[in-house]
Amino acid sequence: MTQLKNIFTAWAAGALLLACEGTPERLDASHELAYCHTQVCRSLDELRQAEGGQIDYNMMPRNVLKGEKQWNCRRADSPEEWCNGFWPGILWCDYEATGDEAIRQEAERFTQQLEYLSRRPAFDHDLGFLIYCSYGNGLRLTGREDYRQVILATADTLATLYRPQVGTILSWPRNVSVFGGHNTIMDNMINLEMLMWASRNGGSRQLAEIAISHADKTMKYHFRPDFTSYHVAVYDTLTGDFLRGCTHQGLADHTMWARGQAWAIYGFTTMYRFTRFERYLEFVQQVADVYLQRLPDDGVPYWDFDDPQIPTAPRDASAAAVVASALLELADYVPANKGQQYVEAARKMLTSLSSKAYQSRKANPSFLLHSTGHLPAGSEIDASIVYADYYYIEALLRLQRVERGEALYPEYDEVK
């Protein structure tokens, strides 16, 4: 708490000086959250109109492709659809920002569609994205006991993908033969938050042990000497030996895929929150710093930092949103001067994302333009994608709290 107050005091003094020098006014998180609310209401209206006046709660917004004007939706009852937790999560964040009871009711209706995931075998690692973004936010804001039980049950389900001989969670069971071994992708770091939370809130201590093992193994094998990350680490299924690092959604095995690096920054920051292990704090700063050092001037990365087509290569607003949110938390764990640098970096990213160059505004009902999903597969290139919107609104809420001098996670301040 004191750390954030010190960071904000330094920021406010700098902001006053810049204002006196005629620099444009800084980002107003409340104003941008109001924009998000407008877009949420517009989305709900369009979803309602598309179904003749009644929203089909089994259909979750996924993307608005370049040149299109409406959400493309995916069925909530399709367990292979990994993005279905983000739209309910957006609604919960909007409810947090506005206190609008109508939004809360819509959040509950969409969230309920994912309950079945707590009662079926795991399709893959994405259960954290699916359940913690939806039910996790819902529990945080309402305290509903049934939400807590869904999270605990789903954490146990996710744990079934852990392979002790390897020490990590198997990300894609269906792709073992494709990669030639046990595959763990960087995205999986985000799903550890659900395991860590569950272990502290009624679940088995083993859930935390799994998450820590996964993070430690990822830290050891998923990165190059310069702290850039592979998208995929492949291990021998029998011995657990590391075989190779490669990509799936990045440009090449040796390149830094922007969103993969973003997942790493966010995931290791979260692991430090729960454990206070210094090895995670030291490591995540190195991972974050190499990302920050290579950014273009506006703070929004190209989809892959090594694409030879830069500066005409597609951007990835989703990576910027993920990193902005992570840095606002990381800032509270490091010395004040470095924390201020992280807050300023996050603010720069959010300022760019909130500009007419990146906000969707009247173009479509999402929050942001210019995200890249899976360029090698030709999927969701220069599109509006729901997870970009989720991390954008989360980051704005975090920024608002930082500027008030509030700790983001005071309940973990005494973690030993």
N, C-alpha and C positions, 0 to 999 in steps of 0.2 A: 504494500500500500504506500509506504513512504517513498519507495523507489519510483512509483508512477507519479507521485506528487512532485518529486524532484525533476523528473523528465518533463512534466507539463509546465512547471515554472520556467525551465530553460526554454521550452518551446514558445511560451507566451511572450517572454522577453524578446526572443528573436522575431516573432511575428510582429510585435509593435515596432521594432526597428525597421523591418522590411516595409511595413505600411507607411512609415514616415518617409521612406525613400521612394515611395510611389509604386512599389511592386503590387500587382493585382491581389485582391483579397483572397485569402486562403479558403480551402474547401470547407463548406458548412455541412457537416454530417447530417444534421437534422433536415436540411433542405433536400439532400439526396435520398434520405429515408422517406421523405414525403413523396418524392418522385417514384420510388419503389412501390409505395402504397398505391399510387395512381395506376401504375402498370399492373399490379396484382388485381385491382378491381376491374381493370380493362380485360385482363386475362379471364377472370371468372365470368364476366359478362359474355365474352366471346365463346367460352366453353359452354355456357348455358344456351346461347343462341344456336350453337352447332348441333345441339341435341333437342331442338324444338322447345326450349324453355326449361328443361331439366338437366342438370349436370350429370354426366355419367362418371361417377366417382371411381370406377375401375379403369379409367383412362387418364394417364399421367402425362403432363407436358414433358417433352424431351428436347425438341429443337425447333428452330425456325431457320430453314435453309436459306442461303443467299438468294435474294430476289423474291422470296415468299413473304407472306404477311401474317400468317397464322401459325399457331403451335401445331406441330406434328406430335401426336400422343402415342404412348405405348400402354399395353395392357398391364395393370397392376398384378394380375394373377399369372404373369409370365416370370418365373423365378430367374430366368437367364437375363432379364432386363435390369442391369445394374444401377440405372439412374432413377429408379422410381421413388427413392426416399427423398430426393432433393426438392420436389415440388411441395410435399407436405412440410418439409423443413423451412422452405421459403415462407409458407403461410404462418408457421409458428414464429419465425423471426419478424414478420410483418405485424403479427399480433403483439409481440413484445414491444415493437416500436410505437404502435398506435393505441393499444388497449381496445381495439375494435372487436366487440364480442361477435359480430357477424363473421369476421375473419377467423376467430377462434373456432367457431362452429364448423366452418369449412375445413380448417386444419384437422379437426377431429374426424370428419367424414372421410377425408382422403387418407389420413393416417390409418384408420381402421382397416382399409383395404389390404394392408401389408401384414396384418396379424398372423395370417396363415404361415408366414415364413418361420415363425417360432415353433411350428408344429410339423415341419417336414425336414427331411435330410438336406444338408447343405449342397446346393448346386455348385457354388464356388465361394471364394473368399469375400465377396462383396456384401456380406450381411451387415457389416458395420456401416457402410454407406447407406444401405437400405433401411436399417432399423434405428441406428443411433441418430442419424440426421432427422428422422421423423419422430419416432417414439422418444428418443433422448431429449430432444427439444421440448416435446410435449410434456414429458415428466418434469423437466426443469421448471416449466412455467405453470404447471397445474398441480403437480404432486400426486397425480392419479396412481393408485396402487396397481391397477391392472396394466398400466404402461410399464411399471417397474418389473412386473412379472414377465411381460413379453421380452424385455431387454435381457433379463437373466436367462430365460429359456433360449434365446437366440445366441447369447454368448456361449452357452454350452454346446449349441449346434456348431458354431464356428470352430470351437476347440476340437471338434472331431476331425478337422482337416490338418491338425498339427501332426507332424511326423517326428517322433523323438530321435530317430536315427539321423535325421537331418538337422533338426533344431529349429525349423521354420514351419509356417503354415503353407500347405500346398495351395497355390493360388488357383490354378485351372486344372482340376482333375481330368477334364476331357482332353487336355493338351499334353499329357505326359509323353505320349509317343511322338507328338509333333516336335517337342524340344529335346527329346532323347533323355528325359530324366525328370526328376522333381523340379517343378518350376515355381519360383517365388518372384512376384513382380513388385516394383517399388510402391505401387498403389496400395499394396497390402499394409503398409505402415499406418494408413489412416484407420484401418479396422481394429488396430490394437487399442484404441481409446475405449471401445466398448468392452473389451476384455478387462482392461485395467479398472474401469468404473465398476463393472460387475463384481470383480474380486473384492472391492471395498464396500459393496452394498448388498451383501447377502449371498454372493456367489462363492465358489471355491477359490482358495488361495492359488490353486493350480492355474487358474486363468491368468493371473499376473505372472506366474512363472513362465507360462507359454509366451506371453507378450514380451517379456524381458529376453527370453532365449531368442525369439524371432528378431528383436531389435539388435541384439548383440551380434548375431550371425549376419544380419544385413549390413551392419556397420563394418564388419570384417571383410566381407566378400563382394558387396554390391557397389563398391566405389573404386575408382581409379586413384592413383597416387595424388592427383591434383584435386581430389574431392568432388569430381563430377561423377554422376551415377550412371550405371547401366539401367535399362528398363527391366530386364529379366536376369535373374541369376539361376543357373541350372546346376542341380546337384545329383549325384548318383543316388538312386532310390534305395539301394541296399546299404552302401557304406556311409552315405551322407557326405562324401567328398565333393568339394566344389569342382565343377567341370569347366564352366565358362560363364562369362557375362555377355549378353547380347541385347538386341532391341526387338521390339515388336511394333511399337508405334512411332519410334524415332526414325531419324534419317538413316543411321548406320550403327553398327555395334560400337564404334569408337566415339560417337558424337553425344552431345549433351542435349537430350530431349527436354524441352522446357518444363512440361508439366510433370515429368518424372522427377526432376530436381525439386519442383515445387512440393510434390508429395513428400519427398524426403525432409524438407525443411519443416513442413507442418507436422509430420509424424514424429520426428525426433524431439521437436519442441513439446509435443503432447506427452511423450514418454518422460521427459524431464519433469513436467508438471506433476506427474503421478509418483515418480520415484526419487527425485532430487539427486540422481546419480550424476556426478560431475562429468563422467565420461560422455554422457549424452549432451550435456551443455557445451562442453568443449568442441565436440564433434559437429554439432548442428551449426555452430558459428562458422566453422570452416566451410561447411556445405552452403550456408547462406551467403557467405562473403564471396565465394567464387561466382555464384549466381549474380550477385549485385554488381560485381566488377565488370561483367560482360553484357550488361543491359544496354539497350539503345537509350537515347536521351530522354524519351518520355516514360521510361520505366516499364513498358509493356513489351515482353520478349517476342522475338520471332518464334515460331513453333518449335524450331530446333536451332540452337545457338550456332551450329556449324553448317547450316544450309548454304551452299555456295551461291544461291540465288538472292541472298540478302544484299540490298535492302528491299527487293521486290517480293521476297518470300512472305507467306501469310504470317500474321501475328497470332498470338494465343492469349486473348484477354482472360481466359479461365486460369492460366498459370499465374498471371499478375494478381488476380483476385485471391487465389489460394495463398500466395506468398505474402501479400499485404496483410491478410488475416493472421498468418503465422507470426510475422514480424512484430505485430502489435502485442502478441503474447510474449514472444521471446524478449522483447524490450524490458520486461519486468524482471527478468532473470539474470541480466548482465549488469556490469557497472553503468552508472548513470550516463556517462558520456557516450558509451557505445549504445546504450538503450535509446538515447536521443537520436542517434544516427539511424537506428532501425525504425523508430517512429517517423522520422522525416522521410525515409525511403518508402515506407508504407503510405504515408500521406501523398507523396509524389505519384505513386502508382494509382491511388484512388482518385487523385485530382485528374489524371489522364483518363481513367476509366469513366469519370463523371463528365467528361467533356463531350461536345457534339461529335467528336471524332469516333467515340466508342459507345456512347449511350444510344439505345435503339429509338427512344422517344416516339415519334409518330410512325416510324417505319414498321414497327411490329410491337406486340405486347410484352416482349421480354424486357430485361433491363439493359443488356449489353449486346453489342455486335462484335464481330471479329474474333471468335474463338475457333480453334482447330481441334477436331476430335482425333481422327485417325487418318492422317494424310497418306501414308503408304497404301492404305486400302481405298483411298478416294472418298472417305466418309467424313461428313460434317466439316468441310473446309470453308473457312471464312464465314462461319455460321453463328447464330445465337444458340447457345447450349445451356441447358437448365443448371448444370453444376457451376458454370461461371456466375450465374445469377445468385445461386445459393451462397457461394463464398464472398461475393460482393456485398450482399446485405449483411452477412455475418461480420465482415470486416468493418462496415460502416457502424454497426452496433458496438463493436469493440472500440473503434476510434472515439465514438461518443463517450464511452466510459473512461477511456484514457484521458480525454480532455477534461473530464470532471474530476480527475485524480482518483478514480476508483480502481481497485484491483479487479482483474478479470475473474480470478479464481481464488478468492480469499479462503475458501474452505480447504485449500491445499497448502496454505502458507506454512503449516507446521509439519508437513510431511517429512519423515526421517527415512 
